[in-house]
Amino acid sequence: MGANPRIDAKALNSRQLRYYDFAMAAFVAVLLLSNLIGAAKVAALDLPIIGNTVFGAGILFFPLSYVLGDVLTEVYGYARARRVIWTGFAALAFMALMSWVVVALPPADGWGGQAAYEEVFGITGRIVLASISAFWAGELANAFVMAKMKLLTGGRMLWTRTIGSTVVGQGIDSLIFYPVAFLGVWETDLVFTVMATNYLMKVVWEAVLTPLTYQVVGWMKHAEGVEVFDSDTDFSPFRTRV
């Protein structure tokens, strides 16, 4: 990684990026799957030493989504990560709209799957609001911390950025999503138990996956031939231009 030229993020505009589009597509795919099939299910496992652990099933997608999120910021800079986050935001909103439309369509005579379809794909307004707002705020906070810490550390100690950004980003995500989505629906104790458990598990996951993140980041920096720093980046969360 040290052999790559150190450049400002805006200098990427004149380069042809080989893997940025693929990273964006992978990130959005994992995001949609995590919200479609993982967000609302509460699972329980009897873990060694820890014992019975209650957690949200969406955590299964976390390793992929946050490795990708960290890679996007570390390799391509905050502005391009922000663009991916806005793309994911739009994809989530479209998924929610189409889920509502499809569930609301009158079933044909003789088709008996409407109740099951509503159970699986019916999305309440609270879940949509919680999911989209928590994702947007949490991911942007994660990218912001990653980019700022890279400047502060001069690009050294990647592990401090991956773990530190997760502590902040997932803290914001969890504090928004679980209370907005489930207070008054689940028992209050369950809401805060799942929120705290998922948050701690995600931070631990990030620490465990640090070697993998190092490998992916190193390979992609070498493939793109850059070392990006957000020295002159506009960190407004409301822009989509790079």
N, C-alpha and C positions, 0 to 999 in steps of 0.2 A: 504493500500500500504506500510505503514511503516514496517509491519511485514515481508515483503519479504527480503531475503538476498541480500545485495548489492554485485554484481559481475561484473567483466569485461566482455565486449561483447564476447571475445574469449572463455570464459568459457561455453557459450551456445553450443559449439560444442560437448560437452559431455552430453548434455541433449536432451531428446525427447520433441520437441515442439508440442503442441497439435493443435495450431490454425494458425501457420505461413503460411502453404500452403493455407489455406482457405482465409487468408487476402491477400495473393499474387494473388490468382485467382480473388477475388472480385475487387482488385485494377486494374488489367489488363482489366477486363470486363468493368468497368466504364470508363476507359481510351479509349478503342476502341469505345464505344458508344458515348462518348463525341465528338470524332473526326469524327465519321461516320455520325451522325445525328444532331450535334449541332454547329460545329465550324463555318460554313460559313453563317448561317442565322442571319440576323439582325432583331431583334424584337423591338416593342415599346409598352410601357404600360403607361397609364395615372395614376400615383400614387398619393395618397393623400399627400398634402403638397408639395411634390417634383414637381408634374406636369408630363408632357410628358417626358418619359425617354427612350432613345435609348440604346440598349445593345445587345451583342452577345448571342444567345440562348444557347450556350455551358455552360453558367454560371449555368444553371439548374443542371448540373452534378457536379459542384464544391463542394457543401457541402459533397457529398459522397467521392469524390476523395481526398480531402485534409484532411478530418477526417481520412480516411484510411492511407494516407501518414504520418500524424503525429503519428498515433497509431503505425505504423510499426517502425518508428525511436525511439519513446519513449519506446516501449515495447521490441523491439528486437535489437535496436542499429543501428548505421549508416551502417555498413557493410551489414547487411541483408536488410535494406532499399535500399541500392545501388544495391544489386542483383535484387530486385524487379523492380527497375527503369530500369535496363538494360534489364530485361525480357519484360517490357512494351515497351521499345525502339525497341526490335526485333519484337514484335507483331505489332507495328505500321508500321514498315518497310514492314513486310509481308502483312499486310492488304493493304497498298498502292500498292505493286507490284501486288497482285491478283486483286485489283480493276481495275488497268490498263489493265491486261491481259483479264479479263472478258469483259470489255467495248470494247476492241479492237477486240474481236472475231467477225467474220462476222455473222450478224443475218441470221437466216433461212428465206427462201422465205415465205412471208405471215405473218411474225411476225412484228407487227407494233409498238413495244415498245422500239426500239433502241434509239430514240431521248429522250424519257423520262428517259431511263436508263442512258444515257450519262449525262443528266441534274442532276440526283440524285447522281450517283456514279462516274462520271468523276472527277478525281482529277488532278489538274495541278501540275507541278513540283514545283512551288513556294509554294503551299499549303503544299505539302509533306515536303519540306525543312523547311518551317517555323514551322510546327507542331512538327516535330520530334526534331528539334534543340531546340525549345523553351521548349518543355516538358523535354528534357534531362537536359538542363542547369537549368531550374527553379526548378525541383524536386530535383536535387542533391544539389542545393543551399539551398533549404528548409530543407533537411535532415541534411546538414552540420551545419546550424545555430541551428537547434533543438538539435543536439548532443553536440555541443560546449557550448551552453547556459545551457544545463543540467549539464555539468561539472562546469561551472561558478557559478550556483545557488545551487549546491549540491543536485539537484533533487527537489528543492522546486519551488514554483510559476510556475506551468505548464503553466498557461495562458500567461506568458511572452514569453515562447518558442513557443507556437502555434501561437500567434499573430505576434511576432517578425519574425519568420521564414516565415510566409505568406507575410509580408511586403517586405522581401528581395526576396523570391522565386518567388512570383507572379509579383513583379516589373521586375525581369529579364525575366520571361516568356512573359509578355506583351510587353516589349520593343523589344523583338525579333520577336514574332509571328505577330503582326498586321502590322508593317511596311514591313516586308519581304513578307507577304502573300498578302497584299491589297493595298500598295502604288502604284498608277498608275492604279489600277483596280476600287477602290472606290474613291470618292472625298476625297481629302486630309483632309479636315475638318472632314469628317465622320470617317476616319481611326483613327484620334487622339481623337475624341469624344468617339467612342466605346472603344478604348484602355483605356482611362482615366476612363470612367464610369465602365467598367468591373473590372478594378483594384480596384477602390474604393469599389465597391459592394462586391468583394471577401474578402477584408480586413474586411469589416463590417460583412459579413457572418461568417467569422472565429471568430470574437468577439462574435457574437450572439450564435454560436454553441459551445462555450467554455464549458458550463455545460454538453452538450452531450459528448464532447471529454473527459472530466473528467470521466464520467460514463463508457465509453467504455474502456478507458485506465485502470481505476481502476479494472474493471472486468477482463480484459485480463491479467494484472499483477498478479492478484490473481489466475487466472486459471493456468498460467504458473509458478507461484511461484517464480518470479525473480524481481529484480530491477537492470536493466542493465545500466552501465556507459561505455563510450567509452574511457577509460583511456589510453589504449595501441593500439588503432585502427589506421590503416593506412588509412588516409582520401583521398588517391588518387581517383579521379573519374573514373579512367580507369581500375579498378580491378573489378572482379565479384566474386572472392573467398571470403568466410567468415572466 
